[in-house]
């Protein structure tokens, strides 16, 4: 498995789709590298409907799973796996 990862620092709601575009570009640029999935990790504490819509479109159009960890889920991840 090879996963394209984007880590972004945001305050409040994430509404800018740069992370989604970066994952999409990774799928296209590294097509021969067999990227099988994507993951977006962000410090944002909320998500806009538009961001979720664009993320769902990426998942559907690429046919690849793209995970998304933010806010409380990110905090739980740090508690579980350490820093």
N, C-alpha and C positions, 0 to 999 in steps of 0.2 A: 504494500500500500504506500502511496505517496500522497501527501496532503499539502495543499497550498494554504498558508496561514497568513492572516492579516491581523495585526494588533494595532488598535487605534485608541487614542486618549480623547475622551469627550466629557464634557460636564453637562448634566441634564439629559435631555432626549437626543438620541442619535437620529438625525433626519437627513444627513448628507450621505449620498450613496457611493462615496469614494472607495470604501472597503469592498463593496459589491463589485464595482468596476475593476478593482485590482485583482480580485479572485477570478472574475471572468477573463481578464487579460492573461492571467497565469494559465488558465485552462487552454487558451488559444496559443500562447507563445510556447508553452512547454507540452504541447500535444503529443509529441514523440516521446516524452519522458514518462508517459503513462500516469499522469496526475489522476487519482481516483476520487478525490474528495476535497472539500474546502472547509476552512474554519475561520470564523471571525470572532475575535475576542476584543471587548471594549470596556472601558471604565464608565460608559454611559449608564445612567440609572433608569432610563426609559427609552421607548422606541416609538417612532411615529408609524401610523398606518401605511404611509407611502414607502417607508423603508421596508416594512414587512412585505408589501406587495412586490417591490423590486427584488427582494431576496427570494420570494416564491417563484418569480419569473426566471431568475437565474437557475434555481433548482430544476424547474421544468424544462427550460431551454437547453441546459447542459446535460440533463439526465444524470447528474451527479449529486450526491448528498452534500449539503453545505451546513455545517453546524454554526450555532450562534450562541456565545456565552457573554452575558453582560450583567451589570448590577448585582443583585443579591445572588444570582447563580455564580457569578465570578467570585464573589466573596466566599461562597460555600466551597468552591473549587480550591481556593487558596487555603482555607481551613483544612480541607481534606488532604491535599497533597503538599502543603507547605509552600514556602516561598523560595 
